[in-house]
Amino acid sequence: MINWSERAHQARRQVYYHWALKPLERYLESHEVAKSFTGTGLSIDGSPLDGGLVTLTHDVMVDAEAIGRLFMLPDNSTATYKDTTGSTLTYAPPGVYLQSQHPWTLAGHTNSVGIYKTNPTSGIYIDAVYIDHMFMDKAKTPDKFGFVAFGLCALTAYRLGWSEITLLAGGCAPPIPSKWAIPDMVGYFVWPKFGFDAPLEPGETSGNPKLSHCKTVSDVMAADSDWWQNVGGNGRAMKFDLTPFSKSWKTLIYYAKTKVRMES
């Protein structure tokens, strides 16, 4: 029996890729930072990746380049494989994580990105990415590293047919307290620029009348991004919607065109 719904879904993804995402991918792959995401010199649990397919889970087999991009591992990163499937002891979704170190990693930190099922009870396949911990040393990391690394991650996940990327965006605007107030954390206003979004909490923008219509972080960013960054923004769980024609993709493409001057 032909699954027409699935076939239409895949066709829609392909159409959107060629129409909107291929130019973004072409630009990202031409960027200087992309030269550090070729999969060269990566190792997992002390074993170098030999260039063939690597089995991460029963349904995810990818090459070294895709691993580097999906888990935001610059070339020559050393990673540790951690399977938290079935665990309920962490805030991060249960799944398979690569915890990594690289010369660009901020001292005292270990970066961590995982893949998981959005529906762990009935879902059969991995279909999402979780950016657990990502701290890079600004003095060592190339300019636009975060944008290019995330863009390559999102495009790789899209090619795999996955549905979302999630994270906890840390930090807050200076005047207010934050649940994620670790010094120098700027995720609360950087990740929304890349297309991550989340609902606002009740009364969160009540001090600014021109934000009375806002329901989500992206609404605020569109209306008054300076207010979010400097007055009222706060960290929270956020999601990038990988589905075709999503607001997340439109925001990331807009950022590429206006902030890093990607040509159409």
Stockholm file with secondary structure:
# STOCKHOLM 1.0

chainA/1-264         MINWSERAHQARRQVYYHWALKPLERYLESHEVAKSFTGTGLSIDGSPLDGGLVTLTHDVMVDAEAIGRLFMLPDNSTATYKDTTGSTLTYAPPGVYLQSQHPWTLAGHTNSVGIYKTNPTSGIYIDAVYIDHMFMDKAKTPDKFGFVAFGLCALTAYRLGWSEITLLAGGCAPPIPSKWAIPDMVGYFVWPKFGFDAPLEPGETSGNPKLSHCKTVSDVMAADSDWWQNVGGNGRAMKFDLTPFSKSWKTLIYYAKTKVRMES
#=GR chainA/1-264 SS CCCHHHHHHHHHHHHHIIIIIHHHHHHHHHSGGGGGCSCTTCEETTEECCSSCEEEETTEEECHHHHHHHTTCCTTCEEEEEECTTCCSSSSCSEEEEEEECTTBCTTCCEEEEEECSSTTTCCSCCEEEEEECCBCTTTSCTTHHHHHHHHHHHHHHHTTCCEEEEEEEEECTTSCCTTCCTTCCHHHHGGGGTCBCBCCTTTTTTCGGGTTCCBHHHHHHHHHHHIIIIICEEEEEEEECSTTCHHHHHHHHHHHHHSCCCC
#=GC SS_cons         CCCHHHHHHHHHHHHHIIIIIHHHHHHHHHSGGGGGCSCTTCEETTEECCSSCEEEETTEEECHHHHHHHTTCCTTCEEEEEECTTCCSSSSCSEEEEEEECTTBCTTCCEEEEEECSSTTTCCSCCEEEEEECCBCTTTSCTTHHHHHHHHHHHHHHHTTCCEEEEEEEEECTTSCCTTCCTTCCHHHHGGGGTCBCBCCTTTTTTCGGGTTCCBHHHHHHHHHHHIIIIICEEEEEEEECSTTCHHHHHHHHHHHHHSCCCC
//
